[in-house]
Amino acid sequence: MGNSRKKHRRVQDSPSSSSSSSSDSDHSSRRRRRLRRREKERRRKSEGKDERRSKKRDKERKKKKRRLHDSDDSYSSEEGEHEQPRVQPETVLTEMMKEFPDVGNDLKQLLQMIDDGQAVDIKGISEKSLAKRLKKLFLSLNLKENGDRVFLLRSKARPTLDVVGPLIQSYMNMNPMNELADTSAPLPESSSVPIDSGNEQMVDDHATAAPEDHSVGPRRRVIGPAMPSAELLAAAAKLTEAQTELRDAELDDDSELFVGPPPPALVSEAESANEAERFEEVTRIMEVEADSPYDVLGANHNMSSDNMKKKYWKMSLLVHPDKCSHPQAHQAFIKLNKAFKELQDPEKRKAMDEKIKLKQEQEQFQAELKTMREAALWRRSQGISMEGDEELLAQTEVKVEPKRDEWMTTLPPERKVSPV
């Protein structure tokens, strides 16, 4: 009896124990999942913190490098200044002008290019003494040297002409041959040079010093095989005068009359013209009176400024001395330029337009008067009279008596026989 009760109790306890074990397993699985989730979140947060720390460290490292670089640059510049004091530019310039008194104009142009931001390479100077003087002057002006003898103006530095410009001008005034003398060692033209900040260096004054030559006056040109002949020099002078005359005939750059090159269509049209057309235009321009700019240009006074400019472009391309072989092409081109210049002046063109308008009004009045007189004559022939016809016909009836042509019957005074 007791055994059966125990068995029955075990049978009843077995489902409850199985349910408790399943609940325990579910609880443990949820706990594991929760722990796993927390671990992932903790790992994610730690990775984010590590990434932020690494970025912060990189920024601090870059800032520290930048500070160290700036401090090194300032220290090196200060150290260079303390180690080697610069000579005054006025002193160097005085020595240079004593040795080379005729380089003032070229030196001024060279310093102007440096002030404009260009880099200047002085390695191309053939005379070593002048190159050394220039290098010493540039270093005294605190110019930046990039590479081998390549100088340029430092950022936010004072222009060089403000420092030594007046002194150069005073030496040029003292030496009137400065502008006319031909230097044996011309200064080089400016050239664009890649800038390398690491190559800046200062040169010792004693190392760059050259033996001074206290000779005064411009250097003589040695007459030798390279000296041009007198005939060649005379021809060059005539060519220069012709070019000056042509340049003066053309409009100045500051007159702002011509803006831009001619359109390609006009250029191609002018190039397609044959020699006969070019000769015809030159002849037409030379036959027109110079005081009639509209006729010279072949334009109407009602033409707009843009169309007139196109007309000038076409005509100038046709009669230009470089494109036309006519003997008078040069004179025609100058005449055309002067006419267009007068038409581009608003006041002169207005005065010319008023004269043309007045002349047209007078011609129109004369034509109307002639018509009215013809009508009055017709009415008189028909026996009709109107008021004002007599005045109109009276003006037509006043005729000047024709003079007899005596040139065949009358002797000139010098041929007349004097009385005895």
PECOR-V992276 format. One line per field, one symbol per residue. ss: DSSP state (H for helix, E for strand, - for the rest). psi: psi as a letter, one per 20 degrees, with the letter a starting at -180 (. if undefined). burial: I if it has 24 or more other C-alpha atoms within 12 Angstrom, else O. A space follows every 50 residues. Layout:
BEGIN
ss->???
psi->???
burial->???
END
This chain:
BEGIN
ss->-HHHHHHHHHHHHHHHHHHHHHHHHHHHHHHHHHHHHHHHHHHHHHHHHH HHHHHHHHHHHHHHHHHHHHHHHHHHHHHHHHH-----HHHHHHHHHHH- ---HHHHHHHHHHHH----EE------HHHHHHHHHHHHH---EE----E EE-------HHHHHHHHHHHHHHH-HHH------------------HHH- ----HHHH---------------------HHHHHHHHHHHHHHHHHHHH- --HHH--------HHHHHHHH---HHHHHHHHHHHHH-----HHHHH--- ----HHHHHHHHHHHHHHH---------HHHHHHHHHHHHHHHH-HHHHH HHHHHHHHHHHHHHHHHHHHHHHHHHHHHHH-------HHHHHHHHH--- ------------HHH-----
psi->ghhhggghhhhhhghhhhhhhhhghgghghgggghgghggggggghgggg ggggggggghgggggggggghgghghggghhhhnpqqphhgghghghhhn ijjgghhghghhhghijqpppjhiphohghggggghgghhjkqpopbolo qrpqpkqpqhhhgjghgghhhhhhnijghhqoqinqqqqqqppppoiijp qqqphhhiqqpqokqqqqqqppobhipqrhghhghhgghggghggghhhr qqhjikhporrqqhghghghhiqrhggghgggggghhqqhjmhghgikrq ijqrhghhghggggghhgjphiipjphjhghhgghgggghghhioggghg gghgggggghgghhghghhgghghhhgghghjkppqpihggghhhhioqp ppqpojihipqrhiiqpqq.
burial->OOOOOOOOOOOOOOOOOOOOOOOOOOOOOOOOOOOOOOOOOOOOOOOOOO OOOOOOOOOOOOOOOOOOOOOOOOOOOOOOOOOOOIIOIIOIIIIIIIII IIIIIIIIIIIIIIIOIIIIIIOOOOOOOIIIIIIIIIIIIIIIIIOIII IIIIOOOOIIIOIIIOIIIOIIOOIOOIOOIOIOOIIIOIOOOOIOOOOI IIIOOOOIOOOOOOOOOIOOOOOOOOOOOOOOOOOOOOOOOOOOOIOOOI IOOOOOIOOOOOOOOOOOOIOOOOOOOIIOIIIIIIOOOOOIIIIIIIIO IOOOOOOIIIIIIIIIIIIIIOIIOIOIIIIIIIIIIIIIIIIIOOOOIO OIOOOOOOOOOOOOOOOOOOOOIOOIIOOOOOOOOOOOOOOIIOOOOOOO OOOOOOOOOOOOOOOOOOOO
END
